[in-house]
Amino acid sequence: MSEAEAKLMHEHAVYWRGWMEKGQVVAFGLVADPAGAYGIVIVEVDDDSGLRTLAANEPTIQSGRGFRFDVYPMPRGVVHLPRGGA
């Protein structure tokens, strides 16, 4: 990874961590797929336009380096309660 790529990945993590602190992101991180690594972000938004705004303003998307995002709804997702109860 070049210095420029490392800087972009840092900005990417800071961006999503900020949205996590605001309660919009449930989880994010690298997926170590043997076919090729990629990232995943699980968000909680009111509508599709909120998600598209988050993704459009994301540093890797704005970088013009060919990154993309795909949206897949999770209509019946389940999130565990924090350890120790609710």
VENQUIJO-V468854 format. One record per pair of residues at least 24 apart in sequence whose ideal C-beta (glycine too) atoms are under 10 Angstrom apart, sorted by the first residue. I is the first residue (numbers start at 0). GAP is how many residues later the second one is. If there is no record, write none. Layout:
# VENQUIJO-V468854
I,GAP
I,GAP
This chain:
# VENQUIJO-V468854
3,59
3,61
4,55
4,58
4,60
6,52
7,51
7,52
7,54
7,55
7,57
7,59
8,30
8,50
8,51
9,49
10,47
10,48
10,49
10,51
10,52
11,27
11,29
11,46
11,47
11,48
11,49
11,51
11,55
12,26
12,46
13,45
14,26
14,39
14,42
14,43
14,44
14,45
14,46
14,47
15,25
15,27
15,38
15,42
15,43
18,24
18,25
18,26
18,35
18,38
18,39
23,26
23,27
23,30
24,29
25,48
25,51
25,53
26,52
37,29
37,30
37,32
38,28
38,30
39,30
39,32
40,28
41,32
41,35
41,37
42,28
42,31
43,30
43,33
43,35
47,25
